[in-house]
């Protein structure tokens, strides 16, 4: 299950984001989307969790959780069109 994570603090690292989600299950990958020119975070990213039940548990637990002063927005990612 791929999760969309929005409203990320700009200074958060992929390792820190993985730690937030691994408390709720196995995380296979984490990707923070960055601006191509500056390399600065765009404030959102994606977390892949191979187990759908763990992924849903992570959505329920992490959505709205305050990380570095910002409430995260988490839901299941939609397919690119």
N, C-alpha and C positions, 0 to 999 in steps of 0.2 A: 504494500500500500504506500503510495506516495502522498505526503502531506505538504500542503502549502503553509508556510509560516510567514505572517506579515507583521508589520509594526516592530521590526527588529531594531534594537539599539544599533547605531552605526558602528560602534567600536567592538561589538561582539565577534568572537572568532568561531570558526566551524567546530573546533574542539569544545568550546563552551556550550554551543548549541547542541552538540551531540550529547553532552553530559546532562542537559535538561531533559532530553527525550529518552536516554538510556535508563533513566530511573523507572521507566514504564515498559521496557522491553528491549529487544535487540534492534539496533540501528545498523543498517547496511551501508548507508551513505548520507552525507550532509553536503549541501551546496548552497552557499550564500551568493546571490546574484550581485555582481559588481559592475560599475560603469566601465566601459572599455577604455575611455580616455584617461580617467583619473585613478581607476582602481578602487574607488570608494564604494562601500556597500550602498545598494539601492534601497535597503531597508526590508528586503524580503528574501526568502530562500525556500529550499525544499529539503525534506527529510524522508528517506526511504526506510520503511520498516517491513521486513519480509512476512511477518505474521499479522494478518488483518485484525485479529482480536486485540493484539497489543497496540496496533496502530489506532484503533478506535478508542481504546483506553487512554492512549496518549492525547488524542484530540480532546476527550472529556476532561482530562486532568490539566492540560497545559493551556487550553484556550482561555484567555483572560488572565493568565498568570503574569504577575509583575516581574519582569527581568530588567535589571538596571534602570528602573524607573519607567518602563514602558510595558503596558499590557499587551501580551502577544495575541495575535489573531491566528487561530489554527483551524484548518479544515482539510478535507480530502481534496487533493489537487485534481483539476479537470484536465482532460486531454487537450493538447494544442490543436488548433484548427488550421 
